[in-house]
């Protein structure tokens, strides 16, 4: 999930996120449901395209995740 949030630091389309995170459409849908319900991601519409962008709460999550990851390394 952290990889998805990181990929969505800037507004991204579904295909970009799937490619960056090396995931299938089915995986993408499952993770997006969880991230959207937790308000870690936002959906934007731009010229008819659905874009995903990390929310403020998602940025906080990433910051804490990276802190823990650094401690464990």
mmCIF file of the N, C-alpha and C atoms, coordinates in Angstrom:
data_MODEL
# 
_entry.id   MODEL 
# 
loop_
_atom_site.group_PDB 
_atom_site.id 
_atom_site.type_symbol 
_atom_site.label_atom_id 
_atom_site.label_alt_id 
_atom_site.label_comp_id 
_atom_site.label_asym_id 
_atom_site.label_entity_id 
_atom_site.label_seq_id 
_atom_site.pdbx_PDB_ins_code 
_atom_site.Cartn_x 
_atom_site.Cartn_y 
_atom_site.Cartn_z 
_atom_site.occupancy 
_atom_site.B_iso_or_equiv 
_atom_site.pdbx_formal_charge 
_atom_site.auth_seq_id 
_atom_site.auth_comp_id 
_atom_site.auth_asym_id 
_atom_site.auth_atom_id 
_atom_site.pdbx_PDB_model_num 
ATOM 1   N N  . UNK A 1 1  ? 0.815   -1.184 0.000   1.00 0.00 ? 1  UNK A N  1 
ATOM 2   C CA . UNK A 1 1  ? 0.000   0.000  0.000   1.00 0.00 ? 1  UNK A CA 1 
ATOM 3   C C  . UNK A 1 1  ? 0.863   1.254  0.000   1.00 0.00 ? 1  UNK A C  1 
ATOM 4   N N  . UNK A 1 2  ? 2.002   1.182  0.669   1.00 0.00 ? 2  UNK A N  1 
ATOM 5   C CA . UNK A 1 2  ? 2.896   2.342  0.683   1.00 0.00 ? 2  UNK A CA 1 
ATOM 6   C C  . UNK A 1 2  ? 3.407   2.648  -0.725  1.00 0.00 ? 2  UNK A C  1 
ATOM 7   N N  . UNK A 1 3  ? 3.636   1.633  -1.518  1.00 0.00 ? 3  UNK A N  1 
ATOM 8   C CA . UNK A 1 3  ? 4.083   1.839  -2.905  1.00 0.00 ? 3  UNK A CA 1 
ATOM 9   C C  . UNK A 1 3  ? 3.025   2.572  -3.720  1.00 0.00 ? 3  UNK A C  1 
ATOM 10  N N  . UNK A 1 4  ? 1.778   2.225  -3.501  1.00 0.00 ? 4  UNK A N  1 
ATOM 11  C CA . UNK A 1 4  ? 0.691   2.895  -4.207  1.00 0.00 ? 4  UNK A CA 1 
ATOM 12  C C  . UNK A 1 4  ? 0.612   4.352  -3.789  1.00 0.00 ? 4  UNK A C  1 
ATOM 13  N N  . UNK A 1 5  ? 0.667   4.605  -2.493  1.00 0.00 ? 5  UNK A N  1 
ATOM 14  C CA . UNK A 1 5  ? 0.614   5.982  -2.008  1.00 0.00 ? 5  UNK A CA 1 
ATOM 15  C C  . UNK A 1 5  ? 1.784   6.790  -2.549  1.00 0.00 ? 5  UNK A C  1 
ATOM 16  N N  . UNK A 1 6  ? 2.951   6.185  -2.572  1.00 0.00 ? 6  UNK A N  1 
ATOM 17  C CA . UNK A 1 6  ? 4.127   6.874  -3.101  1.00 0.00 ? 6  UNK A CA 1 
ATOM 18  C C  . UNK A 1 6  ? 3.954   7.181  -4.585  1.00 0.00 ? 6  UNK A C  1 
ATOM 19  N N  . UNK A 1 7  ? 3.390   6.254  -5.326  1.00 0.00 ? 7  UNK A N  1 
ATOM 20  C CA . UNK A 1 7  ? 3.163   6.465  -6.759  1.00 0.00 ? 7  UNK A CA 1 
ATOM 21  C C  . UNK A 1 7  ? 2.138   7.565  -7.010  1.00 0.00 ? 7  UNK A C  1 
ATOM 22  N N  . UNK A 1 8  ? 1.284   7.806  -6.025  1.00 0.00 ? 8  UNK A N  1 
ATOM 23  C CA . UNK A 1 8  ? 0.211   8.801  -6.185  1.00 0.00 ? 8  UNK A CA 1 
ATOM 24  C C  . UNK A 1 8  ? 0.538   10.135 -5.503  1.00 0.00 ? 8  UNK A C  1 
ATOM 25  N N  . UNK A 1 9  ? 1.812   10.391 -5.264  1.00 0.00 ? 9  UNK A N  1 
ATOM 26  C CA . UNK A 1 9  ? 2.178   11.695 -4.679  1.00 0.00 ? 9  UNK A CA 1 
ATOM 27  C C  . UNK A 1 9  ? 1.706   12.828 -5.579  1.00 0.00 ? 9  UNK A C  1 
ATOM 28  N N  . UNK A 1 10 ? 1.717   12.581 -6.860  1.00 0.00 ? 10 UNK A N  1 
ATOM 29  C CA . UNK A 1 10 ? 1.146   13.502 -7.840  1.00 0.00 ? 10 UNK A CA 1 
ATOM 30  C C  . UNK A 1 10 ? -0.019  12.768 -8.476  1.00 0.00 ? 10 UNK A C  1 
ATOM 31  N N  . UNK A 1 11 ? -0.995  13.471 -8.951  1.00 0.00 ? 11 UNK A N  1 
ATOM 32  C CA . UNK A 1 11 ? -2.174  12.838 -9.548  1.00 0.00 ? 11 UNK A CA 1 
ATOM 33  C C  . UNK A 1 11 ? -1.760  11.884 -10.667 1.00 0.00 ? 11 UNK A C  1 
ATOM 34  N N  . UNK A 1 12 ? -2.229  10.642 -10.565 1.00 0.00 ? 12 UNK A N  1 
ATOM 35  C CA . UNK A 1 12 ? -1.862  9.603  -11.530 1.00 0.00 ? 12 UNK A CA 1 
ATOM 36  C C  . UNK A 1 12 ? -3.083  8.818  -11.981 1.00 0.00 ? 12 UNK A C  1 
ATOM 37  N N  . UNK A 1 13 ? -3.011  8.327  -13.188 1.00 0.00 ? 13 UNK A N  1 
ATOM 38  C CA . UNK A 1 13 ? -4.058  7.451  -13.721 1.00 0.00 ? 13 UNK A CA 1 
ATOM 39  C C  . UNK A 1 13 ? -3.823  6.020  -13.248 1.00 0.00 ? 13 UNK A C  1 
ATOM 40  N N  . UNK A 1 14 ? -4.869  5.227  -13.378 1.00 0.00 ? 14 UNK A N  1 
ATOM 41  C CA . UNK A 1 14 ? -4.834  3.825  -12.957 1.00 0.00 ? 14 UNK A CA 1 
ATOM 42  C C  . UNK A 1 14 ? -3.664  3.079  -13.602 1.00 0.00 ? 14 UNK A C  1 
ATOM 43  N N  . UNK A 1 15 ? -3.488  3.226  -14.897 1.00 0.00 ? 15 UNK A N  1 
ATOM 44  C CA . UNK A 1 15 ? -2.436  2.508  -15.611 1.00 0.00 ? 15 UNK A CA 1 
ATOM 45  C C  . UNK A 1 15 ? -1.045  2.842  -15.099 1.00 0.00 ? 15 UNK A C  1 
ATOM 46  N N  . UNK A 1 16 ? -0.817  4.101  -14.796 1.00 0.00 ? 16 UNK A N  1 
ATOM 47  C CA . UNK A 1 16 ? 0.493   4.516  -14.278 1.00 0.00 ? 16 UNK A CA 1 
ATOM 48  C C  . UNK A 1 16 ? 0.761   3.862  -12.921 1.00 0.00 ? 16 UNK A C  1 
ATOM 49  N N  . UNK A 1 17 ? -0.242  3.871  -12.063 1.00 0.00 ? 17 UNK A N  1 
ATOM 50  C CA . UNK A 1 17 ? -0.080  3.276  -10.729 1.00 0.00 ? 17 UNK A CA 1 
ATOM 51  C C  . UNK A 1 17 ? 0.154   1.773  -10.850 1.00 0.00 ? 17 UNK A C  1 
ATOM 52  N N  . UNK A 1 18 ? -0.627  1.110  -11.688 1.00 0.00 ? 18 UNK A N  1 
ATOM 53  C CA . UNK A 1 18 ? -0.468  -0.336 -11.866 1.00 0.00 ? 18 UNK A CA 1 
ATOM 54  C C  . UNK A 1 18 ? 0.924   -0.677 -12.399 1.00 0.00 ? 18 UNK A C  1 
ATOM 55  N N  . UNK A 1 19 ? 1.399   0.081  -13.359 1.00 0.00 ? 19 UNK A N  1 
ATOM 56  C CA . UNK A 1 19 ? 2.719   -0.168 -13.944 1.00 0.00 ? 19 UNK A CA 1 
ATOM 57  C C  . UNK A 1 19 ? 3.827   0.095  -12.920 1.00 0.00 ? 19 UNK A C  1 
ATOM 58  N N  . UNK A 1 20 ? 3.737   1.229  -12.232 1.00 0.00 ? 20 UNK A N  1 
ATOM 59  C CA . UNK A 1 20 ? 4.759   1.598  -11.249 1.00 0.00 ? 20 UNK A CA 1 
ATOM 60  C C  . UNK A 1 20 ? 4.844   0.575  -10.119 1.00 0.00 ? 20 UNK A C  1 
ATOM 61  N N  . UNK A 1 21 ? 3.689   0.075  -9.684  1.00 0.00 ? 21 UNK A N  1 
ATOM 62  C CA . UNK A 1 21 ? 3.643   -0.860 -8.557  1.00 0.00 ? 21 UNK A CA 1 
ATOM 63  C C  . UNK A 1 21 ? 3.654   -2.322 -8.989  1.00 0.00 ? 21 UNK A C  1 
ATOM 64  N N  . UNK A 1 22 ? 3.716   -2.558 -10.306 1.00 0.00 ? 22 UNK A N  1 
ATOM 65  C CA . UNK A 1 22 ? 3.770   -3.917 -10.842 1.00 0.00 ? 22 UNK A CA 1 
ATOM 66  C C  . UNK A 1 22 ? 2.618   -4.777 -10.307 1.00 0.00 ? 22 UNK A C  1 
ATOM 67  N N  . UNK A 1 23 ? 1.391   -4.313 -10.565 1.00 0.00 ? 23 UNK A N  1 
ATOM 68  C CA . UNK A 1 23 ? 0.239   -5.046 -10.064 1.00 0.00 ? 23 UNK A CA 1 
ATOM 69  C C  . UNK A 1 23 ? -0.818  -5.236 -11.147 1.00 0.00 ? 23 UNK A C  1 
ATOM 70  N N  . UNK A 1 24 ? -1.655  -6.233 -10.935 1.00 0.00 ? 24 UNK A N  1 
ATOM 71  C CA . UNK A 1 24 ? -2.743  -6.514 -11.868 1.00 0.00 ? 24 UNK A CA 1 
ATOM 72  C C  . UNK A 1 24 ? -3.921  -5.589 -11.574 1.00 0.00 ? 24 UNK A C  1 
ATOM 73  N N  . UNK A 1 25 ? -4.869  -5.584 -12.474 1.00 0.00 ? 25 UNK A N  1 
ATOM 74  C CA . UNK A 1 25 ? -6.073  -4.776 -12.297 1.00 0.00 ? 25 UNK A CA 1 
ATOM 75  C C  . UNK A 1 25 ? -6.851  -5.234 -11.064 1.00 0.00 ? 25 UNK A C  1 
ATOM 76  N N  . UNK A 1 26 ? -6.881  -6.523 -10.846 1.00 0.00 ? 26 UNK A N  1 
ATOM 77  C CA . UNK A 1 26 ? -7.588  -7.079 -9.681  1.00 0.00 ? 26 UNK A CA 1 
ATOM 78  C C  . UNK A 1 26 ? -6.930  -6.630 -8.374  1.00 0.00 ? 26 UNK A C  1 
ATOM 79  N N  . UNK A 1 27 ? -5.605  -6.689 -8.323  1.00 0.00 ? 27 UNK A N  1 
ATOM 80  C CA . UNK A 1 27 ? -4.883  -6.218 -7.139  1.00 0.00 ? 27 UNK A CA 1 
ATOM 81  C C  . UNK A 1 27 ? -5.130  -4.730 -6.929  1.00 0.00 ? 27 UNK A C  1 
ATOM 82  N N  . UNK A 1 28 ? -5.053  -3.971 -8.015  1.00 0.00 ? 28 UNK A N  1 
ATOM 83  C CA . UNK A 1 28 ? -5.261  -2.529 -7.957  1.00 0.00 ? 28 UNK A CA 1 
ATOM 84  C C  . UNK A 1 28 ? -6.616  -2.210 -7.326  1.00 0.00 ? 28 UNK A C  1 
ATOM 85  N N  . UNK A 1 29 ? -7.659  -2.874 -7.795  1.00 0.00 ? 29 UNK A N  1 
ATOM 86  C CA . UNK A 1 29 ? -9.009  -2.613 -7.302  1.00 0.00 ? 29 UNK A CA 1 
ATOM 87  C C  . UNK A 1 29 ? -9.120  -2.908 -5.808  1.00 0.00 ? 29 UNK A C  1 
ATOM 88  N N  . UNK A 1 30 ? -8.554  -4.018 -5.378  1.00 0.00 ? 30 UNK A N  1 
ATOM 89  C CA . UNK A 1 30 ? -8.608  -4.380 -3.959  1.00 0.00 ? 30 UNK A CA 1 
ATOM 90  C C  . UNK A 1 30 ? -7.907  -3.370 -3.072  1.00 0.00 ? 30 UNK A C  1 
ATOM 91  N N  . UNK A 1 31 ? -6.708  -3.002 -3.456  1.00 0.00 ? 31 UNK A N  1 
ATOM 92  C CA . UNK A 1 31 ? -5.959  -2.034 -2.659  1.00 0.00 ? 31 UNK A CA 1 
ATOM 93  C C  . UNK A 1 31 ? -6.595  -0.650 -2.690  1.00 0.00 ? 31 UNK A C  1 
ATOM 94  N N  . UNK A 1 32 ? -7.111  -0.237 -3.844  1.00 0.00 ? 32 UNK A N  1 
ATOM 95  C CA . UNK A 1 32 ? -7.732  1.083  -3.946  1.00 0.00 ? 32 UNK A CA 1 
ATOM 96  C C  . UNK A 1 32 ? -8.954  1.178  -3.055  1.00 0.00 ? 32 UNK A C  1 
ATOM 97  N N  . UNK A 1 33 ? -9.738  0.112  -2.988  1.00 0.00 ? 33 UNK A N  1 
ATOM 98  C CA . UNK A 1 33 ? -10.909 0.118  -2.107  1.00 0.00 ? 33 UNK A CA 1 
ATOM 99  C C  . UNK A 1 33 ? -10.496 0.401  -0.665  1.00 0.00 ? 33 UNK A C  1 
ATOM 100 N N  . UNK A 1 34 ? -9.463  -0.269 -0.203  1.00 0.00 ? 34 UNK A N  1 
ATOM 101 C CA . UNK A 1 34 ? -8.988  -0.096 1.176   1.00 0.00 ? 34 UNK A CA 1 
ATOM 102 C C  . UNK A 1 34 ? -8.448  1.331  1.378   1.00 0.00 ? 34 UNK A C  1 
ATOM 103 N N  . UNK A 1 35 ? -7.622  1.788  0.459   1.00 0.00 ? 35 UNK A N  1 
ATOM 104 C CA . UNK A 1 35 ? -6.999  3.112  0.598   1.00 0.00 ? 35 UNK A CA 1 
ATOM 105 C C  . UNK A 1 35 ? -8.019  4.242  0.520   1.00 0.00 ? 35 UNK A C  1 
ATOM 106 N N  . UNK A 1 36 ? -9.005  4.098  -0.338  1.00 0.00 ? 36 UNK A N  1 
ATOM 107 C CA . UNK A 1 36 ? -10.042 5.130  -0.458  1.00 0.00 ? 36 UNK A CA 1 
ATOM 108 C C  . UNK A 1 36 ? -10.940 5.152  0.782   1.00 0.00 ? 36 UNK A C  1 
ATOM 109 N N  . UNK A 1 37 ? -11.316 3.980  1.290   1.00 0.00 ? 37 UNK A N  1 
ATOM 110 C CA . UNK A 1 37 ? -12.158 3.923  2.488   1.00 0.00 ? 37 UNK A CA 1 
ATOM 111 C C  . UNK A 1 37 ? -11.438 4.481  3.710   1.00 0.00 ? 37 UNK A C  1 
ATOM 112 N N  . UNK A 1 38 ? -10.116 4.324  3.747   1.00 0.00 ? 38 UNK A N  1 
ATOM 113 C CA . UNK A 1 38 ? -9.317  4.847  4.862   1.00 0.00 ? 38 UNK A CA 1 
ATOM 114 C C  . UNK A 1 38 ? -8.961  6.321  4.670   1.00 0.00 ? 38 UNK A C  1 
ATOM 115 N N  . UNK A 1 39 ? -9.433  6.914  3.581   1.00 0.00 ? 39 UNK A N  1 
ATOM 116 C CA . UNK A 1 39 ? -9.144  8.318  3.249   1.00 0.00 ? 39 UNK A CA 1 
ATOM 117 C C  . UNK A 1 39 ? -7.649  8.607  3.101   1.00 0.00 ? 39 UNK A C  1 
ATOM 118 N N  . UNK A 1 40 ? -6.904  7.618  2.624   1.00 0.00 ? 40 UNK A N  1 
ATOM 119 C CA . UNK A 1 40 ? -5.483  7.808  2.361   1.00 0.00 ? 40 UNK A CA 1 
ATOM 120 C C  . UNK A 1 40 ? -5.251  8.267  0.929   1.00 0.00 ? 40 UNK A C  1 
ATOM 121 N N  . UNK A 1 41 ? -6.249  8.041  0.074   1.00 0.00 ? 41 UNK A N  1 
ATOM 122 C CA . UNK A 1 41 ? -6.200  8.462  -1.328  1.00 0.00 ? 41 UNK A CA 1 
ATOM 123 C C  . UNK A 1 41 ? -7.441  9.270  -1.668  1.00 0.00 ? 41 UNK A C  1 
ATOM 124 N N  . UNK A 1 42 ? -7.287  10.152 -2.636  1.00 0.00 ? 42 UNK A N  1 
ATOM 125 C CA . UNK A 1 42 ? -8.402  10.946 -3.156  1.00 0.00 ? 42 UNK A CA 1 
ATOM 126 C C  . UNK A 1 42 ? -8.568  10.661 -4.638  1.00 0.00 ? 42 UNK A C  1 
ATOM 127 N N  . UNK A 1 43 ? -9.788  10.809 -5.120  1.00 0.00 ? 43 UNK A N  1 
ATOM 128 C CA . UNK A 1 43 ? -10.065 10.675 -6.548  1.00 0.00 ? 43 UNK A CA 1 
ATOM 129 C C  . UNK A 1 43 ? -10.310 12.071 -7.110  1.00 0.00 ? 43 UNK A C  1 
ATOM 130 N N  . UNK A 1 44 ? -9.683  12.348 -8.243  1.00 0.00 ? 44 UNK A N  1 
ATOM 131 C CA . UNK A 1 44 ? -9.900  13.600 -8.962  1.00 0.00 ? 44 UNK A CA 1 
ATOM 132 C C  . UNK A 1 44 ? -10.366 13.264 -10.372 1.00 0.00 ? 44 UNK A C  1 
ATOM 133 N N  . UNK A 1 45 ? -11.140 14.138 -10.945 1.00 0.00 ? 45 UNK A N  1 
ATOM 134 C CA . UNK A 1 45 ? -11.564 13.989 -12.337 1.00 0.00 ? 45 UNK A CA 1 
ATOM 135 C C  . UNK A 1 45 ? -10.958 15.144 -13.117 1.00 0.00 ? 45 UNK A C  1 
ATOM 136 N N  . UNK A 1 46 ? -10.204 14.817 -14.161 1.00 0.00 ? 46 UNK A N  1 
ATOM 137 C CA . UNK A 1 46 ? -9.576  15.839 -14.992 1.00 0.00 ? 46 UNK A CA 1 
ATOM 138 C C  . UNK A 1 46 ? -9.859  15.520 -16.451 1.00 0.00 ? 46 UNK A C  1 
ATOM 139 N N  . UNK A 1 47 ? -10.640 16.352 -17.076 1.00 0.00 ? 47 UNK A N  1 
ATOM 140 C CA . UNK A 1 47 ? -11.006 16.172 -18.489 1.00 0.00 ? 47 UNK A CA 1 
ATOM 141 C C  . UNK A 1 47 ? -11.541 14.769 -18.774 1.00 0.00 ? 47 UNK A C  1 
ATOM 142 N N  . UNK A 1 48 ? -12.370 14.277 -17.866 1.00 0.00 ? 48 UNK A N  1 
ATOM 143 C CA . UNK A 1 48 ? -12.981 12.963 -18.052 1.00 0.00 ? 48 UNK A CA 1 
ATOM 144 C C  . UNK A 1 48 ? -12.133 11.787 -17.593 1.00 0.00 ? 48 UNK A C  1 
ATOM 145 N N  . UNK A 1 49 ? -10.916 12.034 -17.138 1.00 0.00 ? 49 UNK A N  1 
ATOM 146 C CA . UNK A 1 49 ? -10.037 10.960 -16.661 1.00 0.00 ? 49 UNK A CA 1 
ATOM 147 C C  . UNK A 1 49 ? -10.071 10.896 -15.135 1.00 0.00 ? 49 UNK A C  1 
ATOM 148 N N  . UNK A 1 50 ? -10.089 9.685  -14.615 1.00 0.00 ? 50 UNK A N  1 
ATOM 149 C CA . UNK A 1 50 ? -10.031 9.489  -13.169 1.00 0.00 ? 50 UNK A CA 1 
ATOM 150 C C  . UNK A 1 50 ? -8.567  9.458  -12.756 1.00 0.00 ? 50 UNK A C  1 
ATOM 151 N N  . UNK A 1 51 ? -8.227  10.303 -11.796 1.00 0.00 ? 51 UNK A N  1 
ATOM 152 C CA . UNK A 1 51 ? -6.865  10.382 -11.282 1.00 0.00 ? 51 UNK A CA 1 
ATOM 153 C C  . UNK A 1 51 ? -6.876  10.090 -9.791  1.00 0.00 ? 51 UNK A C  1 
ATOM 154 N N  . UNK A 1 52 ? -5.800  9.506  -9.316  1.00 0.00 ? 52 UNK A N  1 
ATOM 155 C CA . UNK A 1 52 ? -5.655  9.195  -7.896  1.00 0.00 ? 52 UNK A CA 1 
ATOM 156 C C  . UNK A 1 52 ? -4.529  10.046 -7.322  1.00 0.00 ? 52 UNK A C  1 
ATOM 157 N N  . UNK A 1 53 ? -4.783  10.603 -6.114  1.00 0.00 ? 53 UNK A N  1 
ATOM 158 C CA . UNK A 1 53 ? -3.779  11.449 -5.469  1.00 0.00 ? 53 UNK A CA 1 
ATOM 159 C C  . UNK A 1 53 ? -3.777  11.143 -3.976  1.00 0.00 ? 53 UNK A C  1 
ATOM 160 N N  . UNK A 1 54 ? -2.603  11.093 -3.399  1.00 0.00 ? 54 UNK A N  1 
ATOM 161 C CA . UNK A 1 54 ? -2.473  10.823 -1.970  1.00 0.00 ? 54 UNK A CA 1 
ATOM 162 C C  . UNK A 1 54 ? -3.056  12.010 -1.188  1.00 0.00 ? 54 UNK A C  1 
ATOM 163 N N  . UNK A 1 55 ? -3.773  11.710 -0.109  1.00 0.00 ? 55 UNK A N  1 
ATOM 164 C CA . UNK A 1 55 ? -4.363  12.748 0.728   1.00 0.00 ? 55 UNK A CA 1 
ATOM 165 C C  . UNK A 1 55 ? -3.367  13.191 1.796   1.00 0.00 ? 55 UNK A C  1 
ATOM 166 N N  . UNK A 1 56 ? -3.733  14.189 2.565   1.00 0.00 ? 56 UNK A N  1 
ATOM 167 C CA . UNK A 1 56 ? -2.887  14.619 3.678   1.00 0.00 ? 56 UNK A CA 1 
ATOM 168 C C  . UNK A 1 56 ? -2.669  13.491 4.673   1.00 0.00 ? 56 UNK A C  1 
ATOM 169 N N  . UNK A 1 57 ? -3.735  12.753 4.953   1.00 0.00 ? 57 UNK A N  1 
ATOM 170 C CA . UNK A 1 57 ? -3.647  11.598 5.852   1.00 0.00 ? 57 UNK A CA 1 
ATOM 171 C C  . UNK A 1 57 ? -2.718  10.538 5.263   1.00 0.00 ? 57 UNK A C  1 
ATOM 172 N N  . UNK A 1 58 ? -2.785  10.361 3.948   1.00 0.00 ? 58 UNK A N  1 
ATOM 173 C CA . UNK A 1 58 ? -1.901  9.411  3.272   1.00 0.00 ? 58 UNK A CA 1 
ATOM 174 C C  . UNK A 1 58 ? -0.443  9.830  3.350   1.00 0.00 ? 58 UNK A C  1 
ATOM 175 N N  . UNK A 1 59 ? -0.191  11.135 3.240   1.00 0.00 ? 59 UNK A N  1 
ATOM 176 C CA . UNK A 1 59 ? 1.184   11.647 3.366   1.00 0.00 ? 59 UNK A CA 1 
ATOM 177 C C  . UNK A 1 59 ? 1.715   11.397 4.766   1.00 0.00 ? 59 UNK A C  1 
ATOM 178 N N  . UNK A 1 60 ? 0.863   11.595 5.764   1.00 0.00 ? 60 UNK A N  1 
ATOM 179 C CA . UNK A 1 60 ? 1.268   11.319 7.144   1.00 0.00 ? 60 UNK A CA 1 
ATOM 180 C C  . UNK A 1 60 ? 1.579   9.834  7.321   1.00 0.00 ? 60 UNK A C  1 
ATOM 181 N N  . UNK A 1 61 ? 0.748   8.980  6.732   1.00 0.00 ? 61 UNK A N  1 
ATOM 182 C CA . UNK A 1 61 ? 0.980   7.538  6.788   1.00 0.00 ? 61 UNK A CA 1 
ATOM 183 C C  . UNK A 1 61 ? 2.335   7.186  6.179   1.00 0.00 ? 61 UNK A C  1 
ATOM 184 N N  . UNK A 1 62 ? 2.625   7.750  4.996   1.00 0.00 ? 62 UNK A N  1 
ATOM 185 C CA . UNK A 1 62 ? 3.901   7.475  4.326   1.00 0.00 ? 62 UNK A CA 1 
ATOM 186 C C  . UNK A 1 62 ? 5.089   7.929  5.168   1.00 0.00 ? 62 UNK A C  1 
ATOM 187 N N  . UNK A 1 63 ? 4.962   9.081  5.788   1.00 0.00 ? 63 UNK A N  1 
ATOM 188 C CA . UNK A 1 63 ? 6.047   9.601  6.628   1.00 0.00 ? 63 UNK A CA 1 
ATOM 189 C C  . UNK A 1 63 ? 6.328   8.639  7.787   1.00 0.00 ? 63 UNK A C  1 
ATOM 190 N N  . UNK A 1 64 ? 5.271   8.194  8.452   1.00 0.00 ? 64 UNK A N  1 
ATOM 191 C CA . UNK A 1 64 ? 5.439   7.259  9.570   1.00 0.00 ? 64 UNK A CA 1 
ATOM 192 C C  . UNK A 1 64 ? 5.945   5.903  9.086   1.00 0.00 ? 64 UNK A C  1 
ATOM 193 N N  . UNK A 1 65 ? 5.425   5.435  7.977   1.00 0.00 ? 65 UNK A N  1 
ATOM 194 C CA . UNK A 1 65 ? 5.872   4.161  7.400   1.00 0.00 ? 65 UNK A CA 1 
ATOM 195 C C  . UNK A 1 65 ? 7.364   4.201  7.098   1.00 0.00 ? 65 UNK A C  1 
ATOM 196 N N  . UNK A 1 66 ? 7.812   5.267  6.481   1.00 0.00 ? 66 UNK A N  1 
ATOM 197 C CA . UNK A 1 66 ? 9.245   5.386  6.148   1.00 0.00 ? 66 UNK A CA 1 
ATOM 198 C C  . UNK A 1 66 ? 10.104  5.488  7.395   1.00 0.00 ? 66 UNK A C  1 
ATOM 199 N N  . UNK A 1 67 ? 9.600   6.105  8.454   1.00 0.00 ? 67 UNK A N  1 
ATOM 200 C CA . UNK A 1 67 ? 10.343  6.177  9.720   1.00 0.00 ? 67 UNK A CA 1 
ATOM 201 C C  . UNK A 1 67 ? 10.525  4.766  10.305  1.00 0.00 ? 67 UNK A C  1 
ATOM 202 N N  . UNK A 1 68 ? 9.455   4.006  10.323  1.00 0.00 ? 68 UNK A N  1 
ATOM 203 C CA . UNK A 1 68 ? 9.537   2.633  10.845  1.00 0.00 ? 68 UNK A CA 1 
ATOM 204 C C  . UNK A 1 68 ? 10.440  1.779  9.967   1.00 0.00 ? 68 UNK A C  1 
ATOM 205 N N  . UNK A 1 69 ? 10.318  1.945  8.664   1.00 0.00 ? 69 UNK A N  1 
ATOM 206 C CA . UNK A 1 69 ? 11.153  1.176  7.726   1.00 0.00 ? 69 UNK A CA 1 
ATOM 207 C C  . UNK A 1 69 ? 12.633  1.465  7.971   1.00 0.00 ? 69 UNK A C  1 
ATOM 208 N N  . UNK A 1 70 ? 12.968  2.729  8.196   1.00 0.00 ? 70 UNK A N  1 
ATOM 209 C CA . UNK A 1 70 ? 14.360  3.115  8.465   1.00 0.00 ? 70 UNK A CA 1 
ATOM 210 C C  . UNK A 1 70 ? 14.875  2.482  9.751   1.00 0.00 ? 70 UNK A C  1 
ATOM 211 N N  . UNK A 1 71 ? 14.051  2.454  10.771  1.00 0.00 ? 71 UNK A N  1 
ATOM 212 C CA . UNK A 1 71 ? 14.436  1.850  12.057  1.00 0.00 ? 71 UNK A CA 1 
ATOM 213 C C  . UNK A 1 71 ? 14.712  0.355  11.884  1.00 0.00 ? 71 UNK A C  1 
ATOM 214 N N  . UNK A 1 72 ? 13.910  -0.304 11.080  1.00 0.00 ? 72 UNK A N  1 
ATOM 215 C CA . UNK A 1 72 ? 14.049  -1.756 10.914  1.00 0.00 ? 72 UNK A CA 1 
ATOM 216 C C  . UNK A 1 72 ? 15.204  -2.177 10.026  1.00 0.00 ? 72 UNK A C  1 
ATOM 217 N N  . UNK A 1 73 ? 15.757  -1.233 9.271   1.00 0.00 ? 73 UNK A N  1 
ATOM 218 C CA . UNK A 1 73 ? 16.850  -1.590 8.350   1.00 0.00 ? 73 UNK A CA 1 
ATOM 219 C C  . UNK A 1 73 ? 18.170  -1.704 9.035   1.00 0.00 ? 73 UNK A C  1 
# 
